[in-house]
Amino acid sequence: MPPVSSPGLLDGTGRVPRTPAEERAARVRFRRAIALMVMTLVVPGSAQLVAGNRRIGIIALRIWLGVLAAGALLLLVGLLHHQTLFKLFTDTGLLLLIRLALTAGAIGWAALFLDAWRIGQPLSLGLAHRRAVVGVNGVLCLSVIGTLLFGAHLVGVARDGILTMFASSTVTGAHDGRFNVLLLGGDSGEGRWGLRPDSLTVASIDAETGRTVLIGLPRNMSSFPFREGSPMAKEFPEGFDCDDCYLNGVSTWAQDHTELFGDSENPGIDATVSAVEGITDLDINYWALVNLQGFKDLVDAVGGVTLNVRQPIPVGLPHEKTFHYIDAGERLLNGHDTLWYARAREGSDDYSRMARQKCVMNAMLQQVSPQSAVRNFEKIAQASAAMISTNLPASELDTFMDLALKARGQKVSTVSLVPPMIQTADPDIDLVHSKVEQAIDRAEGKAPAKAGGKPQPAPDAVTGGSLGSLSEGYAANQADDLGAAC
């Protein structure tokens, strides 16, 4: 018969207490189990090299060292030549590989954690230690898996955004050393993009320095020519001079006469581009149509934008319960109020609105840093996919990202083709061409800037608008330094 333990040798739970040597051994096993999991977190595969399957450990360690080497190489490339880094991370094929690699890494790392837990011999531990080991392993495993899978998700969001927005494959080179991009803003209706642009701006960008000139075109301009040889020029050889024919109506007219544009996928945009080229004498490289209602989501995604509000701006309509004013002064505005700041008509005219819209563009360019873009990457990507339609090909993204970074550290110039300088009802096209050329020459340092680097005051003679409303936006409409004018 087995010996019967004396009741005096049992502890209060009915278990035989362990000796000091056994307690020390239990603590050693517990620390070893924890150490194996921490080793797996810091250097995947190291636990297997020390106490498990060395072949698995060597494979995991080699993969880990390869990842570290690739990361260090990318960091070096980013520091020395960030355009190459942009090119790599806008390659949809590479992004797919990265997404798959992150997913596989999450699965493989989780398997290493489970194996480290097994190597730690959890069944040899006491109940309290066993629970602690399970808890630590679970936290570390889920943290690593969650981080890698979230990274894979962000890469997928970026790839989907690129494929959705930048589907064009047509690449055009710089014209006279500059990229000219037409920015169109309008509301989208049910299932379509807005066809009557609310704003039209050409961003003329130096292909080397990123120095940018914003050229604003009033939506109510009429009697203007189209680019020679275009379908619109053949239909309107004397200019767009029909009844109620304005610049923002070119797209609608073209959509009603699509047979004139052959197999064009965007006859409205193509017609508008030919109009802008005829007005400015610039060759447009690419266009981007911005859904202004979706613009507010982008502003919210970056945490708002700070603007210098020169006079109270109404937000909403007077009969609405939410109607209020944006007070004058420096204000951090959310997406909703930023949109109203750029578009409010109450108490101002189109030319003042054009000025405010360019102030918003400049503020976004200067204030959205690479750090904030990374922190809010998913929100920005989702907002951008819903906001922008463009013919910019994905292969050119790295070029324009590089130019955007260069532009952040430089002045943005602006010229608007508005009264009193230009009469929108009957524009002097030769004068328009001259003003656009002068603005670009000043930005490139080929012509003297305005006295003191400041915009000239608005002339007293005004046609097509009130002096007060024109003066409000004149500085931001005609400035060699848009940031100072705003």
SETORVO-18793 format. One record per residue (C-alpha): residue number from 1; residue in three letters; x, y, z. Coordinates in pm, 1 decimal. Each point is the difference from the previous one (the first is absolute). Example, Ala and Ser with C-alpha at 12.3 -4.5 7.8 and 13.67 -1.06 7.14 Angstrom:
% SETORVO-18793
PT 1 ALA 1230.0 -450.0 780.0
PT 2 SER 137.0 344.0 -66.0
This chain:
% SETORVO-18793
PT 1 MET 0.0 0.0 0.0
PT 2 PRO 124.8 355.6 -73.7
PT 3 PRO 93.6 199.3 301.9
PT 4 VAL -261.7 236.7 135.5
PT 5 SER 114.5 356.8 30.6
PT 6 SER -21.9 155.2 337.6
PT 7 PRO -265.0 276.3 15.0
PT 8 GLY 258.8 228.2 153.0
PT 9 LEU 201.3 -4.0 -322.3
PT 10 LEU -283.4 142.1 -215.8
PT 11 ASP -50.6 370.2 -61.8
PT 12 GLY -334.1 176.2 25.3
PT 13 THR -102.6 -109.7 -352.4
PT 14 GLY 63.8 -365.4 60.6
PT 15 ARG 320.0 2.6 -209.8
PT 16 VAL 341.8 -100.3 113.2
PT 17 PRO 212.4 319.0 15.1
PT 18 ARG 310.5 16.6 -221.7
PT 19 THR 343.9 18.7 143.7
PT 20 PRO 211.3 314.2 -47.7
PT 21 ALA 198.9 -181.2 -269.8
PT 22 GLU -320.1 -86.7 -185.0
PT 23 GLU -117.6 362.3 26.3
PT 24 ARG 326.2 122.8 -147.4
PT 25 ALA -27.7 -252.9 -283.8
PT 26 ALA -358.4 111.8 -71.9
PT 27 ARG 107.7 366.3 -17.3
PT 28 VAL 285.8 -92.4 -233.6
PT 29 ARG -239.1 -186.8 -233.0
PT 30 PHE -239.9 295.3 4.2
PT 31 ARG 274.0 251.3 -79.7
PT 32 ARG 126.2 -227.2 -276.8
PT 33 ALA -346.6 -23.0 -155.1
PT 34 ILE -40.5 380.1 10.8
PT 35 ALA 351.2 51.6 -138.6
PT 36 LEU -71.5 -226.3 -298.6
PT 37 MET -304.2 206.4 -92.6
PT 38 VAL 183.7 331.3 40.7
PT 39 MET 280.8 -137.2 -215.6
PT 40 THR -257.9 -85.9 -266.8
PT 41 LEU -131.4 356.6 14.9
PT 42 VAL 344.1 160.6 -33.7
PT 43 VAL 167.5 -248.9 -235.2
PT 44 PRO -243.5 -246.3 -161.7
PT 45 GLY 152.8 -346.9 -10.1
PT 46 SER 243.8 54.5 289.0
PT 47 ALA -209.7 -213.4 238.6
PT 48 GLN 14.0 -289.6 -244.2
PT 49 LEU 376.3 41.3 -40.8
PT 50 VAL 49.2 -18.8 375.9
PT 51 ALA -242.2 -272.9 103.2
PT 52 GLY -203.6 -123.4 -295.3
PT 53 ASN 25.9 -94.8 -365.3
PT 54 ARG 319.7 170.2 -116.7
PT 55 ARG -92.4 -34.4 -369.1
PT 56 ILE -319.1 200.2 53.2
PT 57 GLY 194.4 249.2 209.6
PT 58 ILE 262.5 53.9 -270.8
PT 59 ILE -265.4 53.3 -268.9
PT 60 ALA -191.2 249.5 216.1
PT 61 LEU 318.5 183.6 97.3
PT 62 ARG 113.0 32.8 -360.7
PT 63 ILE -339.3 140.3 -98.2
PT 64 TRP 13.5 245.2 290.8
PT 65 LEU 351.1 117.8 -89.5
PT 66 GLY -110.4 38.2 -362.2
PT 67 VAL -292.2 217.9 108.7
PT 68 LEU 228.7 215.9 213.8
PT 69 ALA 247.2 37.0 -286.8
PT 70 ALA -279.2 95.4 -240.9
PT 71 GLY -134.3 253.4 250.2
PT 72 ALA 343.4 154.7 48.4
PT 73 LEU 49.0 17.5 -376.9
PT 74 LEU -338.5 169.4 -47.4
PT 75 LEU 84.0 248.6 274.9
PT 76 LEU 330.0 80.1 -167.8
PT 77 VAL -170.3 40.2 -338.2
PT 78 GLY -263.1 223.5 159.3
PT 79 LEU 266.9 224.0 149.7
PT 80 LEU 210.3 20.8 -315.1
PT 81 HIS -261.2 -11.1 -277.0
PT 82 HIS -358.8 1.3 120.6
PT 83 GLN -142.3 2.2 -354.2
PT 84 THR 125.8 -358.5 -40.6
PT 85 LEU -178.5 -88.8 321.8
PT 86 PHE -319.1 161.5 -132.0
PT 87 LYS 36.3 -199.5 -321.3
PT 88 LEU 31.4 -326.4 189.4
PT 89 PHE -301.0 63.3 219.7
PT 90 THR -226.4 106.8 -286.0
PT 91 ASP 71.3 -319.0 -194.4
PT 92 THR -322.0 -201.6 32.8
PT 93 GLY 180.3 -327.3 -70.8
PT 94 LEU 246.8 64.2 280.5
PT 95 LEU -281.1 108.1 232.8
PT 96 LEU -176.4 -331.0 -63.1
PT 97 LEU 317.9 -189.9 86.3
PT 98 ILE 44.0 206.3 317.7
PT 99 ARG -359.5 -69.2 101.8
PT 100 LEU 42.8 -373.4 -51.5
PT 101 ALA 334.1 6.7 183.3
PT 102 LEU -152.1 178.8 300.7
PT 103 THR -286.1 -249.8 14.9
PT 104 ALA 239.4 -294.6 -23.5
PT 105 GLY 224.3 164.0 260.2
PT 106 ALA -292.1 32.0 240.7
PT 107 ILE -84.6 -369.8 -35.8
PT 108 GLY 363.4 -114.1 26.2
PT 109 TRP 77.1 218.2 302.8
PT 110 ALA -312.0 -124.3 175.9
PT 111 ALA 114.1 -356.6 -62.7
PT 112 LEU 340.2 81.7 154.1
PT 113 PHE -170.8 139.0 311.9
PT 114 LEU -206.1 -316.0 37.5
PT 115 ASP 310.9 -211.4 -44.2
PT 116 ALA 186.5 208.3 259.0
PT 117 TRP -289.6 -58.0 240.4
PT 118 ARG 28.9 -376.6 -64.3
PT 119 ILE 377.0 4.8 50.3
PT 120 GLY -55.4 171.9 335.4
PT 121 GLN -176.6 -321.3 123.2
PT 122 PRO -309.7 168.9 143.4
PT 123 LEU -131.0 -325.8 149.5
PT 124 SER 301.8 -13.7 231.5
PT 125 LEU -92.9 338.1 150.6
PT 126 GLY -222.3 70.7 294.3
PT 127 LEU -352.5 120.3 -68.3
PT 128 ALA 75.9 369.0 68.8
PT 129 HIS 312.8 -4.0 -212.7
PT 130 ARG -178.1 -189.5 -274.8
PT 131 ARG -273.1 263.6 -15.1
PT 132 ALA 257.3 278.0 -7.1
PT 133 VAL 189.7 -165.0 -285.7
PT 134 VAL -321.8 -47.2 -199.3
PT 135 GLY -92.0 364.1 58.6
PT 136 VAL 340.5 136.6 -101.7
PT 137 ASN 13.0 -222.0 -306.5
PT 138 GLY -349.7 104.3 -102.7
PT 139 VAL 72.7 371.5 37.6
PT 140 LEU 328.8 -17.3 -192.5
PT 141 CYS -141.6 -224.8 -270.4
PT 142 LEU -314.4 207.0 -56.3
PT 143 SER 197.5 327.0 5.5
PT 144 VAL 239.1 -118.3 -268.9
PT 145 ILE -273.0 -155.2 -213.8
PT 146 GLY -220.3 306.7 33.9
PT 147 THR 280.4 237.7 -95.9
PT 148 LEU 103.7 -199.2 -307.4
PT 149 LEU -355.2 -59.9 -118.7
PT 150 PHE -84.6 367.2 45.7
PT 151 GLY 310.5 86.3 -201.6
PT 152 ALA -117.9 -240.4 -271.6
PT 153 HIS -339.8 171.8 8.4
PT 154 LEU 155.6 345.8 -45.6
PT 155 VAL 209.9 -124.4 -290.8
PT 156 GLY -316.5 -144.1 -153.3
PT 157 VAL -179.3 333.1 45.0
PT 158 ALA 288.0 182.0 -171.8
PT 159 ARG 8.1 -248.4 -286.1
PT 160 ASP -376.3 11.6 -52.5
PT 161 GLY 9.6 379.8 7.2
PT 162 ILE 272.2 12.8 -263.7
PT 163 LEU -180.4 -248.0 -223.3
PT 164 THR -327.5 191.3 39.1
PT 165 MET 125.0 355.7 -46.7
PT 166 PHE 302.5 -34.2 -226.2
PT 167 ALA -116.2 -246.9 -262.8
PT 168 SER 125.0 198.4 -300.7
PT 169 SER 312.8 -118.9 -178.8
PT 170 THR 65.7 307.4 -215.1
PT 171 VAL 314.7 184.6 108.6
PT 172 THR 81.2 352.2 -121.1
PT 173 GLY 328.3 179.1 57.0
PT 174 ALA 52.9 349.1 132.8
PT 175 HIS -66.9 292.2 -236.0
PT 176 ASP 276.0 261.7 3.9
PT 177 GLY 120.8 -145.0 328.0
PT 178 ARG -341.0 11.6 172.7
PT 179 PHE -286.7 -234.4 73.5
PT 180 ASN -339.6 164.9 -42.0
PT 181 VAL -281.6 -167.0 190.7
PT 182 LEU -362.0 112.7 -30.4
PT 183 LEU -186.2 -21.3 331.0
PT 184 LEU -377.8 -8.0 -32.0
PT 185 GLY -232.4 22.5 296.3
PT 186 GLY -367.7 -88.7 -1.6
PT 187 ASP -277.0 -186.8 178.0
PT 188 SER -76.6 -356.7 -93.5
PT 189 GLY -358.8 -96.1 -55.9
PT 190 GLU -151.4 -344.6 44.2
PT 191 GLY 250.5 -243.3 -144.6
PT 192 ARG 190.2 259.9 -206.4
PT 193 TRP 255.8 275.4 23.2
PT 194 GLY -116.7 359.8 -18.1
PT 195 LEU 10.0 118.6 -360.0
PT 196 ARG -11.0 377.2 60.6
PT 197 PRO 328.3 78.8 178.2
PT 198 ASP -37.6 232.0 294.1
PT 199 SER 368.1 94.5 -22.1
PT 200 LEU 272.4 -26.9 -264.2
PT 201 THR 367.5 43.0 84.5
PT 202 VAL 316.7 -88.7 -189.3
PT 203 ALA 295.9 -99.1 217.5
PT 204 SER 313.4 67.8 -203.5
PT 205 ILE 286.3 -184.3 171.0
PT 206 ASP 370.9 30.6 -72.2
PT 207 ALA 115.4 -351.2 -86.9
PT 208 GLU 329.3 45.4 186.1
PT 209 THR -70.0 220.5 302.1
PT 210 GLY -371.2 -50.0 60.3
PT 211 ARG -55.0 380.2 -1.2
PT 212 THR -371.9 35.6 -67.5
PT 213 VAL -217.9 265.3 -159.2
PT 214 LEU -377.4 -24.3 44.1
PT 215 ILE -195.9 147.7 -289.7
PT 216 GLY -365.1 57.3 83.3
PT 217 LEU -264.2 8.5 -272.2
PT 218 PRO -343.6 148.0 73.9
PT 219 ARG -284.6 -235.0 -73.2
PT 220 ASN -201.2 281.3 -162.7
PT 221 MET 256.9 78.8 -271.9
PT 222 SER -146.0 1.0 -351.0
PT 223 SER 100.8 78.2 -359.8
PT 224 PHE 330.5 -182.4 39.2
PT 225 PRO 182.3 -212.9 -261.3
PT 226 PHE 71.5 -372.9 15.2
PT 227 ARG 326.5 -173.0 -78.4
PT 228 GLU 59.5 -8.2 -371.6
PT 229 GLY -93.1 -329.1 -162.5
PT 230 SER -231.2 -111.1 280.9
PT 231 PRO -362.8 -104.0 -68.7
PT 232 MET -121.6 305.2 193.5
PT 233 ALA 214.8 235.0 -209.8
PT 234 LYS -160.0 -142.0 -314.2
PT 235 GLU -348.1 56.0 143.7
PT 236 PHE 79.8 347.0 135.5
PT 237 PRO 268.1 150.8 -225.7
PT 238 GLU -84.7 350.1 126.2
PT 239 GLY 1.8 -101.6 365.5
PT 240 PHE -257.5 -130.4 246.2
PT 241 ASP -245.2 284.3 -60.4
PT 242 CYS -343.2 -162.5 1.1
PT 243 ASP -279.0 99.9 239.6
PT 244 ASP 78.0 -96.7 360.9
PT 245 CYS 328.1 -155.8 -112.6
PT 246 TYR 243.7 25.9 289.3
PT 247 LEU 318.8 -184.5 84.9
PT 248 ASN -168.5 -222.9 259.1
PT 249 GLY -261.6 -96.1 -260.4
PT 250 VAL 247.6 -139.7 -254.0
PT 251 SER -13.9 -343.1 158.4
PT 252 THR -379.0 -12.6 -11.0
PT 253 TRP -3.8 108.9 -364.5
PT 254 ALA 250.4 -269.8 -91.1
PT 255 GLN -196.8 -265.9 187.4
PT 256 ASP -300.4 93.6 -211.8
PT 257 HIS 205.2 -40.5 -319.9
PT 258 THR 215.3 -304.1 74.2
PT 259 GLU -1.5 -104.2 -367.1
PT 260 LEU 252.2 277.2 -67.9
PT 261 PHE 260.8 -158.1 225.8
PT 262 GLY 39.0 -344.7 -152.9
PT 263 ASP 85.3 -268.0 254.1
PT 264 SER 93.4 244.6 276.5
PT 265 GLU -81.8 -135.3 345.8
PT 266 ASN -42.0 351.5 144.1
PT 267 PRO -123.6 237.1 -270.9
PT 268 GLY -104.1 260.0 257.8
PT 269 ILE 346.7 5.2 156.0
PT 270 ASP 172.2 -5.5 -339.7
PT 271 ALA -204.5 298.4 -115.5
PT 272 THR 75.5 191.8 320.4
PT 273 VAL 371.5 -73.7 -36.7
PT 274 SER -4.6 133.9 -357.8
PT 275 ALA -171.5 316.0 130.1
PT 276 VAL 257.5 52.7 274.4
PT 277 GLU 284.5 -55.8 -245.2
PT 278 GLY -152.6 254.8 -238.1
PT 279 ILE -39.9 255.3 279.7
PT 280 THR 340.3 -40.6 168.4
PT 281 ASP 217.9 -114.9 -292.5
PT 282 LEU 128.8 -280.7 225.7
PT 283 ASP 12.9 -367.4 -92.2
PT 284 ILE -185.3 -193.7 268.9
PT 285 ASN 175.9 -320.9 106.3
PT 286 TYR -262.1 -143.3 231.7
PT 287 TRP -331.1 86.3 162.0
PT 288 ALA -154.1 -81.5 335.8
PT 289 LEU -370.7 33.6 73.7
PT 290 VAL -60.7 59.2 369.3
PT 291 ASN -333.9 -81.2 159.9
PT 292 LEU -35.9 298.8 231.3
PT 293 GLN -248.9 -175.7 224.5
PT 294 GLY 260.6 -272.5 55.5
PT 295 PHE 269.7 263.3 57.7
PT 296 LYS -124.4 57.2 354.0
PT 297 ASP 80.2 -364.0 82.6
PT 298 LEU 361.5 58.1 -106.5
PT 299 VAL 28.9 308.4 220.3
PT 300 ASP -142.7 -194.6 294.2
PT 301 ALA 240.3 -286.2 -73.3
PT 302 VAL 302.1 228.9 48.2
PT 303 GLY -142.1 158.8 314.6
PT 304 GLY -128.8 323.3 -150.1
PT 305 VAL 171.8 297.8 -161.1
PT 306 THR 101.7 335.5 148.3
PT 307 LEU -110.2 303.3 -201.9
PT 308 ASN 19.1 374.6 41.6
PT 309 VAL -366.0 105.3 -29.6
PT 310 ARG -2.9 365.2 -109.8
PT 311 GLN -372.4 59.0 52.2
PT 312 PRO -285.7 -205.4 148.4
PT 313 ILE -101.2 -281.5 -235.7
PT 314 PRO -355.8 -140.6 12.2
PT 315 VAL -29.0 -375.7 48.6
PT 316 GLY -328.0 -141.6 -125.8
PT 317 LEU -310.1 187.6 -108.8
PT 318 PRO -174.8 260.8 217.5
PT 319 HIS -316.3 -207.6 37.6
PT 320 GLU 190.1 -305.9 125.5
PT 321 LYS 23.9 -74.1 371.3
PT 322 THR 374.3 -65.8 -31.1
PT 323 PHE 69.6 334.4 -168.5
PT 324 HIS 293.2 184.9 155.2
PT 325 TYR 301.8 213.3 -91.3
PT 326 ILE 369.2 -80.9 -1.3
PT 327 ASP 141.4 292.0 196.2
PT 328 ALA 285.0 207.1 -136.9
PT 329 GLY 349.9 -89.0 114.6
PT 330 GLU 222.5 -305.9 -12.4
PT 331 ARG -224.7 -305.2 26.6
PT 332 LEU 49.6 -376.5 -0.2
PT 333 LEU -289.5 -119.1 -216.4
PT 334 ASN -144.3 -347.7 -39.6
PT 335 GLY -96.3 -139.3 -340.0
PT 336 HIS -356.5 131.6 6.1
PT 337 ASP 99.0 357.7 83.4
PT 338 THR 299.9 -6.0 -236.7
PT 339 LEU -229.7 -92.8 -286.4
PT 340 TRP -234.3 287.2 84.3
PT 341 TYR 295.7 237.1 35.1
PT 342 ALA 104.4 -90.5 -354.0
PT 343 ARG -346.6 8.9 -153.7
PT 344 ALA -216.0 250.0 191.9
PT 345 ARG -174.0 246.9 -234.3
PT 346 GLU -181.7 210.8 257.0
PT 347 GLY 159.3 344.9 15.9
PT 348 SER 264.6 -70.9 -265.5
PT 349 ASP 39.3 -74.2 -367.7
PT 350 ASP 160.1 -270.4 -209.8
PT 351 TYR 338.2 172.9 -1.0
PT 352 SER 18.5 15.1 378.7
PT 353 ARG -95.9 -368.5 12.0
PT 354 MET 280.6 -77.8 -246.5
PT 355 ALA 244.2 175.5 231.6
PT 356 ARG -120.0 -193.2 305.9
PT 357 GLN 18.4 -329.2 -189.2
PT 358 LYS 363.9 63.7 -87.9
PT 359 CYS 72.9 90.7 360.7
PT 360 VAL -139.8 -340.2 99.1
PT 361 MET 218.6 -174.3 -261.1
PT 362 ASN 309.6 177.2 127.5
PT 363 ALA -84.1 -75.9 364.7
PT 364 MET -49.1 -369.4 -76.3
PT 365 LEU 330.3 -12.8 -187.8
PT 366 GLN 194.0 170.0 278.9
PT 367 GLN -168.4 -157.6 302.6
PT 368 VAL -43.0 -366.6 -93.1
PT 369 SER 336.0 -148.1 97.4
PT 370 PRO 127.9 -348.5 -90.3
PT 371 GLN -33.0 -89.2 371.2
PT 372 SER -369.0 92.4 16.9
PT 373 ALA -57.1 -178.8 -331.3
PT 374 VAL 145.7 -320.5 146.3
PT 375 ARG -197.5 32.2 324.8
PT 376 ASN -327.0 46.3 -186.4
PT 377 PHE 86.6 -211.5 -301.4
PT 378 GLU -311.6 -216.2 -14.6
PT 379 LYS -241.8 292.1 42.3
PT 380 ILE 186.1 203.1 -261.1
PT 381 ALA 5.5 -289.8 -246.3
PT 382 GLN -371.0 -66.6 41.4
PT 383 ALA -89.5 368.3 -27.8
PT 384 SER 221.2 43.8 -306.9
PT 385 ALA -148.6 -301.5 -178.2
PT 386 ALA -348.4 146.5 47.0
PT 387 MET 111.0 352.4 -87.5
PT 388 ILE 222.4 -8.9 -306.5
PT 389 SER -36.2 -112.5 -359.0
PT 390 THR 309.8 57.2 -211.8
PT 391 ASN 189.9 -108.8 -309.5
PT 392 LEU 334.0 10.8 182.4
PT 393 PRO 155.5 -345.9 -45.6
PT 394 ALA 128.3 -193.7 299.7
PT 395 SER 347.2 -7.7 -156.1
PT 396 GLU 23.9 378.2 47.3
PT 397 LEU -104.0 5.6 365.0
PT 398 ASP 358.0 -7.6 125.2
PT 399 THR 86.8 304.7 -212.5
PT 400 PHE -287.6 207.3 132.7
PT 401 MET 48.9 -111.5 360.3
PT 402 ASP 360.9 114.4 -25.4
PT 403 LEU -106.9 332.9 -150.8
PT 404 ALA -260.0 46.5 274.3
PT 405 LEU 267.6 -37.9 267.9
PT 406 LYS 220.1 253.3 -180.4
PT 407 ALA -294.1 240.8 -34.5
PT 408 ARG -66.9 -6.8 376.4
PT 409 GLY 315.9 197.4 66.4
PT 410 GLN -60.3 263.6 -265.7
PT 411 LYS -231.6 289.9 -72.6
PT 412 VAL -309.7 -70.7 -206.4
PT 413 SER -77.7 273.8 -254.3
PT 414 THR -345.0 73.4 -132.8
PT 415 VAL -166.6 192.1 -279.3
PT 416 SER -372.9 8.8 -69.7
PT 417 LEU -159.1 103.1 -326.8
PT 418 VAL -260.2 221.6 163.3
PT 419 PRO -121.1 360.6 -14.7
PT 420 PRO 122.9 267.0 -6.8
PT 421 MET 306.0 -150.6 -167.3
PT 422 ILE -201.1 -225.9 -232.8
PT 423 GLN -357.0 61.4 -113.2
PT 424 THR -161.3 -341.5 22.9
PT 425 ALA -280.3 79.3 -245.4
PT 426 ASP 245.1 91.1 -277.0
PT 427 PRO 352.4 -98.1 104.9
PT 428 ASP 309.0 136.2 -171.4
PT 429 ILE 164.8 -337.2 -68.6
PT 430 ASP 334.0 154.6 -93.4
PT 431 LEU 1.7 178.1 336.4
PT 432 VAL -92.7 -324.9 173.5
PT 433 HIS 290.1 -181.6 -165.3
PT 434 SER 233.0 281.8 100.2
PT 435 LYS -112.6 -2.5 365.6
PT 436 VAL 37.3 -377.8 26.5
PT 437 GLU 346.8 13.5 -158.1
PT 438 GLN 107.0 282.7 233.0
PT 439 ALA -118.0 -188.8 309.4
PT 440 ILE 197.4 -309.5 -100.6
PT 441 ASP 307.5 205.3 -89.3
PT 442 ARG -8.4 169.8 342.8
PT 443 ALA -29.4 -338.4 171.3
PT 444 GLU 302.6 -123.4 -196.3
PT 445 GLY 196.3 317.0 74.8
PT 446 LYS 0.2 111.2 -365.0
PT 447 ALA -193.6 319.4 71.6
PT 448 PRO 4.9 241.3 294.8
PT 449 ALA -253.4 -59.6 274.1
PT 450 LYS -243.9 268.2 98.3
PT 451 ALA 141.5 277.9 216.5
PT 452 GLY 94.8 -129.5 342.2
PT 453 GLY -126.3 -345.3 -93.2
PT 454 LYS -351.0 120.2 78.5
PT 455 PRO -306.2 -0.6 -223.3
PT 456 GLN -105.8 327.7 -150.8
PT 457 PRO -314.7 161.9 134.0
PT 458 ALA -322.0 -44.2 -190.3
PT 459 PRO -63.8 272.9 -256.2
PT 460 ASP -278.8 245.5 64.1
PT 461 ALA -166.7 -67.2 -332.3
PT 462 VAL -212.4 -311.0 36.5
PT 463 THR -211.5 -180.3 -253.5
PT 464 GLY -200.7 -311.5 66.2
PT 465 GLY -5.7 15.5 379.6
PT 466 SER 0.7 227.2 302.1
PT 467 LEU 323.1 162.1 117.1
PT 468 GLY -43.7 -135.3 350.9
PT 469 SER -40.5 -361.4 -101.2
PT 470 LEU 283.5 23.6 -251.5
PT 471 SER 235.9 159.8 252.5
PT 472 GLU -76.1 -276.9 248.0
PT 473 GLY 152.1 -264.4 -223.7
PT 474 TYR 231.8 202.4 -222.0
PT 475 ALA 313.4 -66.3 204.4
PT 476 ALA -52.3 -375.7 -9.9
PT 477 ASN -99.1 7.7 -367.5
PT 478 GLN 311.5 184.5 -120.4
PT 479 ALA 295.5 -80.9 225.2
PT 480 ASP 357.6 -119.8 -28.4
PT 481 ASP -31.7 -149.4 349.6
PT 482 LEU -343.9 -147.6 54.5
PT 483 GLY 79.1 -91.3 358.9
PT 484 ALA 67.9 363.6 92.9
PT 485 ALA -303.6 124.2 -193.9
PT 486 CYS -231.4 -242.5 178.1
